[in-house]
Amino acid sequence: MDGAAVGMKGIVEQLTTGITSAGLFGTVSEIFPFIIIMIGFAFGYKVLRKVVKGASKGKANV
């Protein structure tokens, strides 16, 4: 095992050395545009459903 720690200690060691703030924020910054688009889509979909539901009853709700 080339001096690598085994068991839970090895897992914790790999996690603490492998995850850095730069790596974490780099990943978040890559998926942030997708998250914003999904929030916008969900809000628009909710409003559209409300408008369609009101239109079927002859009401104009927004």
ZISUL-V609193 format. One record per backbone hydrogen bond with DSSP energy under -0.5 kcal/mol. NH is the residue of the N-H (numbers start at 1). CO is the residue of the C=O. If there is no record, write none. Layout:
BEGIN
NH,CO + NH,CO
END
This chain:
BEGIN
4,1 + 10,6 + 11,7 + 12,8 + 13,9 + 14,10 + 15,11 + 16,12 + 17,13 + 18,14 + 19,15 + 20,18 + 24,20 + 25,21 + 26,22 + 27,23 + 28,24 + 29,25 + 30,26 + 31,27 + 32,28 + 35,31 + 36,32 + 37,33 + 38,34 + 39,35 + 40,36 + 41,37 + 42,38 + 43,39 + 44,40 + 45,41 + 46,42 + 47,43 + 48,44 + 49,45 + 50,46 + 51,47 + 52,48 + 53,49 + 54,50 + 55,51 + 56,52 + 57,53 + 57,54 + 58,55 + 59,54 + 61,59
END
